[in-house]
Amino acid sequence: METMHQVNEINNLRIVFIETLSRQFIAITGCGIYAYLNPVTINELFNQYMAGNVPINAYARQCVRNVVA
């Protein structure tokens, strides 16, 4: 069972992930993340990021490329 500390840590990581992804979308497309993705998809991307071993900035850039390609 997850402790409150673990839940808070995951929530903080989720916030950092969304902010990083948002910055990448704005930098590459000029539009925010929600112009391209819905909250459910963003959560799925976060879960995939957590399951992998890729740095957050590299993962965010790849997500943007995959969406706008």
N, C-alpha and C positions, 0 to 999 in steps of 0.2 A: 504494500500500500504506500502511496506517495505521501510524503510529509508536506506540511504547509510550505516549508522552505523550498522543496522541490517544485511544487506547483508555482510558487512565486518566481522561481528561477526560469521555468519554462515560459511563463507569461512574459517575463522580461526579454527573453530571447525572441519570442514571437513579435514583440514590439520592435526590437532592433531589426529583425528580419523584414517586417513590413516597411519600416522607415528606409532601410537600405534598398529594398525593391522599388519603393516609390521614387527615391532619388535617381535610380537607374532609369526608370521609365521616363521621368521628366528630362533627364540628360540626353537620352537617345531619341525620344519621340516628341518631346515638348508637351506631352500630356501626362496626367497623373495615372496611377495604377488602376483606378476604378473606371477609367475610360476603356480599359481593355479586359479587366478581370473582375469577377464577382467575388464576394467574401469567401464563398465555399471553395472556389478554385485557389484563392490565396492561401487558405488553410491547408489544402492538399499539397500545395507547393512547399509550405513550411514543414509539413510532416515528411515530405520527401527529402528536404534539406537536412532535417534532423537525423534521418536514417542513413544519410551519406557521410562522406568525409571530404567535402569540397569547401574551401573557404567561402564565407558568406558573399563577398563581393563578386567572386568568380561565378558563384551559383546565380546571383541576381542578374549579372550580365547575360548569362546563358538563357535564363528565363525570358528576358526581354527579347533576345534574338529569336527564340523559339516562337514567341507570340507574334512579333511584328514581321516575321519572315514570310 
